[in-house]
Amino acid sequence: MSAPAAAPSVATVPGGTAAKVALILLIGLFWGGNWPAVKTVLFEVPPVTLRAVGFTTGAVVLLAWARARGLALRVPAGEVPWLAATGLLNILAFNLCTAFAQLMMPTSRAAIIAFTMPVWATLLAIPLLGERPGMRQAIGLALGMAGMVVLLGPEALRGGGDRLLGPFLVLVAAVSWALGTVLMKRRGRWASHVVVVTGWQYALAALPMVALAAALDDAPTPGSWHLPTWIGLGYHLVFAICIAQMLWFVIVARLTVGQATVATLIIPVVGVSGSILILGDPLTVRVLAALVLVVSSVAFVMVRRRPAAARGQDA
């Protein structure tokens, strides 16, 4: 088997630490804010229908925008297997498994398993990419996972042994997302534009979701939806579906897998903060402690000690 195409290293990609931190913060903001937005929509729209609408909208909008910009919609034959694999893992498998798992178990327990993704991605990157996590990255991951545990509380870890299917599906979702992310990195440089790749990934994921929604869900007509549902749906479609997914593609190309996946640790914290501001959830010591742990995890991974020679040049 030939070596994978080279991907730009963290040291050579355009933009310094500030640009990389900005990408992580945007991912955390858009996907984190998606939690209260989706919760608002789910009061009136079944989950599979919501995913079908989101994937279809993402595919249509992104591919139409690419066409309007004159980008080639045809994907080179060599990239089609990579596009299909990463789309099925990152988008379809993750969303499908979590959708059904949340029917079988509390969302809090599902979330704490889903956001073990950085652990699986870091482990998968060792054999597939040859990455070797350093001490700072290991500490950052440990702090981030500790933040998730504190955020969700010890009660999120409790559950009867007779309810193993739900946790198993969420674990499959987390590993699927991790493997899809590692494969995106392994592919290296893509000839197709990020908008085109993301659009076709959504199109591929939308086909089975639309079929499942038609078979399983009995959704009310859009004319009966209330204003908060429309606002939440708009946020979900624009920021989470169209913008954040493309940013994730960019961030995986710019950072190591370990650094990129730490961005996901911010998402639940932003989601809880949004729930406090938008849904009126209480602000507790647990939330503040989790925020400190997760921010510390990002600092450990992203902020590196400068070499002594570089510090001397600034003197």
C-alpha positions in Angstrom: 0.0 0.0 0.0 1.4 3.4 -0.9 1.9 6.1 1.7 -1.0 8.5 2.4 -0.9 11.9 0.8 1.0 14.4 3.0 -1.1 16.8 5.0 0.1 20.2 6.0 1.7 20.2 9.4 0.7 22.4 12.3 3.9 24.3 12.0 3.6 25.1 8.3 -0.1 25.8 7.7 -1.0 29.5 7.2 -1.9 31.3 10.4 -0.4 31.0 13.9 -1.7 29.9 17.2 -4.3 32.7 17.4 -5.9 31.5 14.1 -6.0 27.9 15.2 -7.6 28.9 18.5 -10.1 31.0 16.7 -11.1 28.0 14.5 -11.6 25.9 17.7 -13.7 28.6 19.4 -15.9 29.0 16.3 -16.5 25.2 16.2 -17.3 25.2 19.9 -19.6 28.2 19.5 -21.6 27.0 16.5 -21.9 23.3 17.5 -22.3 24.2 21.1 -25.1 26.7 20.5 -26.7 24.0 18.4 -27.6 22.1 21.5 -30.2 24.5 22.8 -31.3 25.3 19.3 -32.0 21.6 18.5 -33.7 21.1 21.9 -36.1 23.9 21.0 -36.8 22.4 17.6 -37.4 18.9 19.0 -40.3 20.1 21.0 -42.2 20.0 17.7 -40.1 18.1 15.2 -39.1 14.4 15.5 -35.3 13.8 15.6 -35.0 11.7 12.4 -37.1 14.3 10.5 -34.8 17.1 11.8 -31.7 15.2 10.6 -33.3 14.5 7.2 -34.2 18.2 6.8 -30.7 19.3 8.0 -28.8 17.0 5.7 -30.9 17.7 2.7 -30.7 21.5 3.3 -26.9 21.3 3.8 -26.5 19.3 0.5 -28.7 21.7 -1.5 -27.3 24.9 -0.1 -23.6 24.0 -0.2 -23.7 22.4 -3.7 -25.8 25.3 -5.1 -23.3 27.8 -3.6 -20.4 25.8 -5.1 -22.1 25.8 -8.5 -22.8 29.6 -8.3 -19.1 30.2 -7.5 -18.1 28.1 -10.5 -16.5 25.3 -8.5 -16.4 21.9 -10.1 -19.0 19.6 -8.6 -17.5 16.5 -10.0 -15.2 14.8 -7.4 -12.1 13.0 -8.8 -12.5 9.2 -8.8 -9.7 8.8 -6.3 -11.5 10.9 -3.7 -14.9 9.3 -4.0 -14.1 6.4 -1.6 -12.6 8.8 0.9 -15.6 11.1 0.6 -18.1 8.3 1.0 -16.2 6.8 4.0 -15.8 10.0 5.9 -19.3 11.2 5.2 -20.9 7.9 6.3 -18.8 7.9 9.5 -18.8 11.6 10.4 -22.3 12.5 9.5 -24.6 9.5 8.9 -23.4 6.9 11.4 -22.9 9.5 14.2 -26.3 11.1 13.8 -28.2 7.9 13.2 -26.7 6.1 16.2 -27.2 9.0 18.5 -30.8 9.6 17.3 -31.8 6.0 18.2 -29.7 5.9 21.3 -31.5 8.9 22.8 -34.7 7.0 22.6 -33.3 4.3 24.8 -31.3 6.3 27.4 -31.0 9.8 29.1 -29.4 12.4 26.9 -26.9 13.2 29.6 -25.5 9.7 29.6 -25.5 9.6 25.8 -23.5 12.9 25.7 -20.9 11.8 28.1 -20.2 8.7 25.9 -20.4 10.6 22.6 -17.8 13.1 23.7 -15.2 10.4 24.4 -14.5 10.9 20.7 -11.2 12.6 21.3 -9.9 9.6 23.2 -10.8 7.2 20.3 -9.4 9.6 17.7 -6.1 10.0 19.5 -5.8 6.2 19.8 -6.8 5.6 16.2 -4.3 8.2 15.0 -1.4 6.2 16.5 -1.7 3.2 14.0 -3.3 5.1 11.1 -1.3 8.3 11.1 1.7 7.6 13.2 0.9 10.4 15.6 2.4 10.2 19.1 0.5 12.2 21.7 2.8 14.3 23.9 2.5 14.9 27.7 0.7 18.2 27.3 -1.8 16.7 24.9 -2.4 13.8 27.3 -2.9 16.2 30.2 -5.2 18.3 28.0 -7.4 15.3 27.1 -7.5 14.2 30.7 -8.6 17.7 31.8 -11.2 17.9 29.1 -12.7 14.5 29.9 -12.8 15.4 33.5 -14.7 18.5 32.6 -17.2 16.4 30.8 -17.7 14.2 33.9 -18.1 17.2 36.1 -20.4 19.0 33.7 -22.8 16.0 33.4 -22.4 14.9 37.1 -22.0 11.4 38.6 -25.7 10.7 38.0 -25.0 10.6 34.3 -22.8 7.5 34.8 -25.5 5.5 36.6 -27.7 3.1 34.7 -29.0 -0.4 34.8 -27.2 -3.2 33.1 -30.4 -4.0 31.2 -30.1 -0.9 29.1 -26.8 -1.6 27.2 -28.1 -1.1 23.6 -28.4 2.7 24.0 -24.8 3.1 25.4 -23.5 0.7 22.8 -25.0 2.8 20.0 -23.5 6.0 21.4 -20.1 4.3 21.6 -20.4 3.3 18.0 -21.3 6.9 17.2 -18.2 8.2 19.0 -15.9 5.7 17.4 -17.4 6.4 14.0 -16.8 10.2 14.3 -13.3 9.5 15.5 -12.5 7.2 12.6 -14.0 9.5 10.1 -11.9 12.4 11.4 -8.7 10.3 11.3 -9.5 9.2 7.7 -10.0 12.8 6.7 -6.5 13.6 8.0 -5.0 10.5 6.4 -6.4 11.5 3.0 -4.3 14.6 3.2 -4.8 17.3 0.6 -8.2 17.1 -1.3 -8.4 18.2 -4.9 -12.1 19.1 -4.4 -13.1 22.2 -2.6 -14.2 21.9 1.0 -17.7 23.1 0.1 -18.1 20.5 -2.6 -16.9 17.7 -0.4 -19.1 18.7 2.5 -22.1 19.1 0.2 -21.7 15.6 -1.3 -21.2 14.1 2.2 -24.5 15.6 3.3 -26.2 14.4 0.1 -25.0 10.9 0.8 -26.2 11.0 4.4 -29.5 12.6 3.4 -30.8 9.7 1.3 -31.2 7.1 4.1 -32.3 9.7 6.6 -35.1 10.9 4.3 -36.3 7.3 3.8 -36.2 6.7 7.6 -38.1 9.9 8.4 -40.8 9.0 5.9 -41.1 5.5 7.4 -40.8 6.3 11.1 -41.8 9.9 11.8 -45.2 11.6 11.8 -44.0 15.2 11.9 -46.5 18.1 12.1 -46.7 20.4 9.1 -44.3 23.4 9.0 -47.4 25.7 9.1 -48.1 24.6 12.7 -44.6 25.3 14.0 -44.1 28.1 16.5 -41.6 31.0 16.1 -39.0 29.5 18.5 -39.0 26.3 16.4 -38.3 28.3 13.2 -35.5 30.3 15.0 -33.9 27.2 16.3 -34.2 25.5 13.0 -32.6 28.5 11.2 -29.6 28.4 13.6 -29.3 24.7 13.2 -29.3 24.8 9.4 -27.1 27.9 8.9 -24.5 27.6 11.7 -24.3 23.9 12.6 -25.1 22.3 9.2 -23.6 24.7 6.7 -20.8 26.6 8.4 -19.5 24.4 11.3 -19.2 21.3 9.2 -17.0 23.1 6.7 -14.9 24.6 9.5 -14.4 21.1 10.9 -13.0 20.0 7.6 -10.6 23.0 7.7 -9.6 22.5 11.3 -8.7 18.8 10.7 -6.4 19.8 7.8 -4.7 22.5 9.9 -4.2 20.7 13.2 -3.1 17.3 14.4 -6.0 14.9 15.1 -5.3 15.3 18.8 -5.5 19.0 18.7 -8.5 19.1 16.4 -10.6 16.7 18.5 -10.0 18.8 21.7 -12.2 21.4 20.0 -15.1 19.0 20.6 -14.6 19.3 24.3 -15.8 22.9 24.2 -19.1 22.1 22.5 -21.0 20.8 25.6 -19.8 23.7 27.7 -21.1 26.2 25.1 -24.2 24.2 24.9 -24.8 24.3 28.6 -24.0 28.1 28.7 -26.5 28.6 25.9 -29.1 26.6 27.8 -28.6 28.9 30.8 -29.1 32.0 28.7 -31.8 30.8 26.3 -33.6 28.1 28.1 -33.2 29.4 31.7 -31.2 26.4 33.1 -29.6 27.2 36.4 -26.0 28.3 36.7 -24.2 26.0 39.2 -20.8 25.5 40.6 -20.6 22.3 38.6 -21.0 24.2 35.4 -18.3 26.7 36.3 -15.9 24.0 37.4 -16.4 22.2 34.1 -15.8 25.4 32.2 -12.4 25.9 33.9 -11.4 22.3 33.2 -12.3 22.4 29.5 -10.6 25.8 28.9 -7.5 24.5 30.7 -7.6 21.4 28.4 -7.5 23.7 25.3 -4.7 25.8 26.8 -2.6 22.7 27.5 -2.9 21.4 24.0 -2.8 24.6 22.0 -0.3 26.9 23.9 3.2 25.6 23.6 6.3 26.8 25.4 8.4 28.9 23.0 12.1 27.9 22.4 14.7 29.8 24.4 16.3 31.1 21.2 13.0 32.6 20.1 12.4 34.2 23.5 15.9 35.7 23.4 15.2 37.3 20.0 12.4 39.3 21.5 14.6 40.7 24.3 
